[in-house]
């Protein structure tokens, strides 16, 4: 059973190199469905990525890419087949949580 995960997010360099951070957020996921776990991961990634890249000249472009990369990385680290399948079927591109 998944107890908790640590979501580590760093800025994604697109056209210009952005400073990377080691921001982390702990997400409790015990007893939650794959959809609920992924929603919690997206929410955490949204928060961490925004804190990391706000104020950057290309933040509007970097923010969605940071979320996608962070969500995919966290899902891969959990290594849960149901969560991986759900994440593949529901890409993070349009699932940006509010800042």
C-alpha positions in Angstrom: 0.0 0.0 0.0 1.2 3.4 -0.8 1.8 5.3 2.5 3.3 8.5 1.2 5.5 9.8 -1.5 7.9 12.7 -1.7 7.3 14.8 -4.7 10.5 16.6 -5.8 10.1 19.2 -8.4 12.7 21.2 -10.2 12.3 23.8 -12.9 12.5 22.6 -16.5 14.8 24.6 -18.7 13.1 25.4 -22.0 14.8 28.1 -24.1 16.8 29.5 -21.2 18.4 27.8 -18.3 16.4 28.4 -15.1 17.7 27.9 -11.6 16.8 24.5 -10.2 15.5 24.1 -6.7 15.2 21.2 -4.4 11.6 22.0 -3.3 9.7 19.0 -1.9 6.2 18.3 -0.7 5.0 15.2 1.1 1.6 13.9 -0.1 -0.4 11.4 2.0 -2.0 8.9 -0.3 -3.0 6.0 2.0 -6.4 4.5 1.0 -6.9 6.7 -2.1 -7.7 5.6 -5.6 -5.3 6.1 -8.5 -7.4 9.2 -9.6 -7.2 10.7 -6.1 -3.5 10.0 -5.8 -2.8 11.6 -9.1 -4.9 14.6 -8.3 -2.9 15.1 -5.1 0.4 14.7 -7.0 -0.8 17.3 -9.6 -1.8 19.7 -6.8 1.6 19.3 -5.1 3.5 19.7 -8.3 1.5 22.8 -9.1 2.4 24.4 -5.8 6.1 23.4 -5.9 6.5 24.4 -9.5 4.9 27.8 -9.1 7.1 28.5 -6.0 10.1 27.5 -8.1 9.6 29.4 -11.3 7.4 32.5 -10.4 9.2 35.6 -11.5 11.0 33.9 -14.3 10.7 35.5 -17.7 9.3 32.3 -19.3 7.3 31.2 -16.3 4.1 30.9 -18.4 5.9 28.3 -20.6 7.9 26.6 -17.9 5.0 26.1 -15.4 3.0 23.5 -17.4 6.2 21.6 -18.4 7.4 21.6 -14.8 4.1 20.1 -13.7 4.1 17.4 -16.4 7.7 16.4 -15.6 7.1 16.4 -11.8 3.9 14.4 -12.1 5.4 11.8 -14.4 8.5 11.5 -12.2 6.5 11.0 -9.0 4.3 8.4 -10.7 7.3 6.5 -11.9 8.9 6.6 -8.5 5.7 5.1 -6.9 5.8 2.2 -9.4 2.1 1.3 -9.0 0.6 -0.2 -12.2 -2.9 1.3 -11.6 -1.5 4.7 -11.0 0.8 4.5 -14.0 -2.1 3.4 -16.2 -4.3 6.2 -14.9 -1.5 8.8 -15.5 -0.9 7.6 -19.0 -4.6 7.8 -19.8 -4.9 11.3 -18.3 -1.9 13.4 -19.2 -1.0 16.3 -16.9 -1.1 18.9 -19.7 -4.6 20.2 -18.9 -4.6 19.3 -15.2 -3.0 22.4 -13.7 -4.2 23.0 -10.2 -4.8 26.5 -9.0 -1.8 28.3 -7.5 
